[in-house]
Amino acid sequence: MTLTTDSHIALGPDGVARIGETRYKVSHLAAEHYHYGWTAEELLRQHSDLRPEEVYSALAYFYDHYDELLAEIQSDAVQVESGRERQTLSRSELLARYSGMR
C-alpha cells in the first residue's frame, strides 16, 4: 500500500483507498455518509474501532475525489439492488429450503 498525501489514507495496488491498514474502504464510509447522512460523529459511533482523525480523513478524501467516489458508490448500490432482485424467493421456496435444513 502507498500512502496518499494524508497519512491516514492508503492506496492499495488495486487503486482502492483504505483507511490506513484497516479493512475499511474510504468508499464504505463515504457511502454511509452519503446515503444515510451520517456525520463524522455518527460514523465514529458506528465504527468504534476507528479514530476521529481516520474518519475525518476519509470524509476529506471523499470530498476531494467526490465525482469518482460518488460514481463508485452509485455503481455499488445498483449492483446490490440487482443482486437482491435475483435473490427474491417465494414463500414456498423458502419453506422448501427450511424443511431441507432439518
C-alpha positions as CSV (number, residue, x, y, z in Angstrom):
1,M,0.0,0.0,0.0
2,T,1.1,3.5,-0.7
3,L,0.1,6.4,1.5
4,T,-1.6,9.4,-0.1
5,T,-0.9,13.0,0.9
6,D,-2.9,12.2,4.0
7,S,-1.1,9.8,6.4
8,H,-4.4,8.1,7.3
9,I,-5.4,7.1,3.8
10,A,-3.6,4.4,1.9
11,L,-4.0,3.4,-1.8
12,G,-3.7,-0.3,-2.4
13,P,-2.2,-1.8,-5.5
14,D,-5.7,-2.0,-6.9
15,G,-6.1,1.7,-6.5
16,V,-8.7,1.4,-3.7
17,A,-8.4,4.0,-1.0
18,R,-8.5,2.5,2.5
19,I,-8.2,3.9,6.0
20,G,-4.6,3.1,6.8
21,E,-4.0,-0.6,7.3
22,T,-7.7,-1.3,8.3
23,R,-10.3,-3.3,6.3
24,Y,-12.3,-0.1,5.7
25,K,-12.6,1.3,2.3
26,V,-13.0,5.0,2.1
27,S,-15.9,4.4,-0.2
28,H,-17.7,2.4,2.5
29,L,-17.7,5.3,5.0
30,A,-18.4,7.7,2.2
31,A,-21.5,5.7,1.2
32,E,-22.8,5.7,4.8
33,H,-22.2,9.4,4.9
34,Y,-23.9,10.0,1.5
35,H,-26.8,7.6,1.8
36,Y,-27.6,7.8,5.5
37,G,-26.5,11.4,6.1
38,W,-24.2,10.1,8.9
39,T,-21.9,12.8,10.3
40,A,-18.3,12.1,11.3
41,E,-19.6,11.6,14.9
42,E,-22.1,9.0,13.8
43,L,-19.5,7.2,11.7
44,L,-17.3,7.1,14.8
45,R,-20.2,5.7,16.9
46,Q,-21.0,3.1,14.3
47,H,-17.3,2.1,13.8
48,S,-15.8,2.5,17.3
49,D,-12.6,0.9,16.2
50,L,-11.7,3.9,14.1
51,R,-10.1,7.1,15.4
52,P,-11.5,10.6,14.8
53,E,-8.6,11.6,12.5
54,E,-9.2,8.5,10.4
55,V,-12.9,9.3,9.9
56,Y,-12.3,12.9,9.1
57,S,-9.5,12.0,6.7
58,A,-11.9,9.5,4.9
59,L,-14.5,12.3,4.6
60,A,-11.9,14.8,3.3
61,Y,-10.8,12.2,0.8
62,F,-14.4,11.6,-0.3
63,Y,-14.9,15.3,-0.9
64,D,-11.5,15.7,-2.6
65,H,-12.5,12.8,-5.0
66,Y,-16.2,13.4,-4.9
67,D,-17.2,12.6,-8.5
68,E,-15.1,9.5,-8.7
69,L,-16.2,8.1,-5.4
70,L,-19.9,9.0,-5.9
71,A,-19.9,7.1,-9.2
72,E,-18.4,4.1,-7.4
73,I,-21.0,4.3,-4.6
74,Q,-23.8,4.6,-7.0
75,S,-22.5,1.7,-9.1
76,D,-22.2,-0.5,-6.0
77,A,-25.8,0.4,-5.0
78,V,-27.1,-0.7,-8.4
79,Q,-25.2,-4.0,-8.1
80,V,-26.6,-4.6,-4.7
81,E,-30.2,-3.9,-5.8
82,S,-29.9,-6.1,-8.9
83,G,-28.5,-8.9,-6.6
84,R,-31.5,-8.5,-4.3
85,E,-33.9,-8.9,-7.2
86,R,-32.3,-12.2,-8.2
87,Q,-32.3,-13.5,-4.6
88,T,-36.0,-12.9,-4.0
89,L,-37.6,-16.2,-3.2
90,S,-41.3,-17.1,-2.8
91,R,-42.7,-18.4,0.4
92,S,-42.9,-21.9,-0.9
93,E,-39.2,-21.8,-2.0
94,L,-38.2,-20.5,1.5
95,L,-40.3,-23.3,3.2
96,A,-38.7,-25.9,0.9
97,R,-35.2,-24.7,1.9
98,Y,-36.2,-24.6,5.6
99,S,-37.5,-28.2,5.5
100,G,-34.4,-29.3,3.8
101,M,-32.3,-27.9,6.6
102,R,-33.9,-30.1,9.2
